[in-house]
Amino acid sequence: MAAFDGLTALVTGGASGIGLATARRLLAEGARVAVLDPQAPPVDGMVHVRGDVCDDASVTAATGSALKSLGGLDILVNNAGIGAQGRVDDNPDDEWHRVLDVNVVGLVRVTRAVLPQLRASRHAAVVNVASIAATAGLPGRALYSASKGAVLSLTLAMAADLVADGIRVNAVNPGTVDTPWVTRLLETADDPERERAALSARQPHGRLVTADEVADAICALASPGASSVTGTALAVDGGMAGLRLRVRG
Ligand code: NAI
C-alpha cells in the first residue's frame, strides 16, 4: 500500500518547482491531488484550480472547487510564495505589502478556507514552506526573510491551536533549491555561472538542493506515519543552517 492511498491533498503554487515536485510525489504515492495556482501544472491526473492566494474571493472559489472534486481534504501544502531582494531600506511599501500578502496572508486565506474539511479528516496535516531565510541571516533578503520568519512562527502558533482538532502543522526550511525561481534569479546576475557556484558553495554539501528532495521532506511530514510530529521545522539545506565546518587547508 502506498503512503497516501485514499488521502486527498491540496498544494498551493503546485504548477512549478517545489510545489510541482510535491504534487507529483503525492500523486505517485496514491493521493488524489489538487493544485491551486494561476498556472496549470504540466502533469495529468491532478485537479487544477486556478486561483490567486492574494484574493480571498478567488481562494474561496478555488478551494471550493478543489474540495468538491476531491470530496474532502486530508493534506494542505502551503507552498505558494514569491521572492524579494534588498536590504531593509530598499523595498517600497507596496512591495512589502505584496510579498507579505502572498507569502503570509495567502497561507492564512487558504488554510482557513479548508479548516472544516481538515477537522473532519482522521489524517489531517498542514505543511508550510518556510525557508533557511527564517533561521539564518542572509544578505540582501530583508523583506523575504521577514515573510518566511512569519511563516515559521505562524506554523508553531497553528500547531498549538489545531492539535486538539487532530490537525498536525509543520514546516520545511529549504536552502537554495534548483527551481525555475532560482533560474530566473540567476539570469539577473552579472555572471550567472559564478553566482550559481557561490550559492552551491554556501551549502555545506556543495550543491543546490533539488525540488524532489524538498518534496520528500514535505511528504514525510504530511504522511500518516508522522502522526506524532507537529510544531516542527525540517531543514532541507545541505547542512546550511546547522553546520559550522572548518575551512580546509
Ligand atoms: P516557483 O516560482 O518555481 O513556483 C512558485 C509557484 O507559486 C508558481 O507555480 C506560481 O505560479 C505560484 N504562485 C505564485 N504566486 C501565487 C499566488 N499569488 N497564488 C497562487 N500561486 C502562486 O518557486 P519555488 O522555488 O518552487 O518556491 C516555492 C516555495 O518555496 C516558495 O514559498 C518559496 O519561498 C519557497 N522556497 C524556495 C526556495 C528556493 O531556493 N527555490 C528556498 C526556500 C524556500
Residues whose N, C-alpha, C, O or C-beta is under 5 A from the ligand:
A	BS01	NAI	G13 G14 A15 S16 G17 I18 G19 L36 D37 P38 Q39 G51 D52 V53 C54 N79 A80 G81 I82 V102 V129 A130 S131 I132 P174 G175 T176 V177 T179 P180 W181 V182
